[in-house]
Amino acid sequence: MAYDEHLAERIREIVAGEPGLVEKRMFGGLAFLINGNMAVAASGGGGLLLRVDPAKTEELVALPGAQPFVMRGKAMAGWLLVDEPEDDGSFAAWLARGVGYAKVLKPK
């Protein structure tokens, strides 16, 4: 499944201007990287693929629309799938989590 162009544009509108921002096709979607670290992607399966602090995975999965990202049958700490929030405030808050975490990682 191809990623949702409308979702990618919503992401782009919020993260545009972030220092070190690069867009790259990854995981069947369109990823937005900060200094070489993925922050968020318009997932090829729909919704957001979000990178977050692994220590906050359980806390964030409890929020509406969020679930762990599962690869090869295993939930990956620090990676979430998030249904696209309708309201701009919730959408921006999710993106801020991904961008904020990518910013603290060592540049690649």
N, C-alpha and C positions, 0 to 999 in steps of 0.2 A: 504494500500500500504506500502510495506517495504521501508526503507530508502535506498538511493543510497550508496553502499559501496565505490565507487570511490570518491564520494563527501566527505564521512566520512574520507577517507584516506588523501584527500587534506587538510581538516581541521586539522587533526592530525599532518601532517607534519609541519604546521605553528605554532600550539599552543603547541606542545610537548615541555616539559621543563618549562612550566609556573608553578610557585609555586602554590600548592594547586589544581592542575588540576585533575579532575576525569571525567571519561566517564560513562554515565548512560543512559539506554534506557528510554525514556520519550516521551510522546505525539506521539507515533507511529514512533519515530525517534531515533537518537542517539545524546544525549545532551553532551556538554562539559561544565563542571562546574568549576568555580574558587572559592575556599573557600566555596563551597556549593551553590553558586549562578550561575544560568545558564547564560552563555555568548552567546553561539551559539549552534545550533543543525542542523544536517542533517535531514531535515524534512521528515516525512513519506509521505507527499504530494508532495515532490520534492522541491529542492532549500534549502535555508537557513532560519531557524527561528532564528532571531537575537534579543537579548535584548539590548536596548540602553537607553540613558537618555530620559525619557518621554518628557522633554522640547524640545528635538530635533526631535521628531517624524515627525512633519510636514515638517521640513527642509529636512530630510532624505527621506521621501516619494516622494519628488520632484525629486530625483535622478533616473536615468534610472534603471529599473529592480526591484525597491522597491515598496512595497505596504503595507498598514497597515495589521496587523494580526487581523483577525476578529473571535471573539468567541461568539457564541449564538447571532449572528446578530449585535454585537457591536465591533467597532474598539477599540483595546486595546492600549492605549498610552504606549510607551516604548517597543513595540513589533512589529517587522517587518517580512514580508516574502520577501526574496530577491532571484531573479533568480540567479542561479549559474553563476558568471562572468567567461567568457572564459579566460581573461588575468589574469596572476598571480598578477599583481599590484593591480588591482581593487578588486580581491578576498581577498588579504591580507589586504587591506584598510577596507573592511567590517568587517573582523574578528577582526581587531584592535579596531574597535568601540565597538564590543560586549565584547571583553576581557577587554578593558579599563574601560568600565562601570561596569562590574562584579567586578573588582578590587577595586572600590571605595565603594562598598556596604559592609555592616556589614557582617562578616563571619557567616555562619549558623552552 
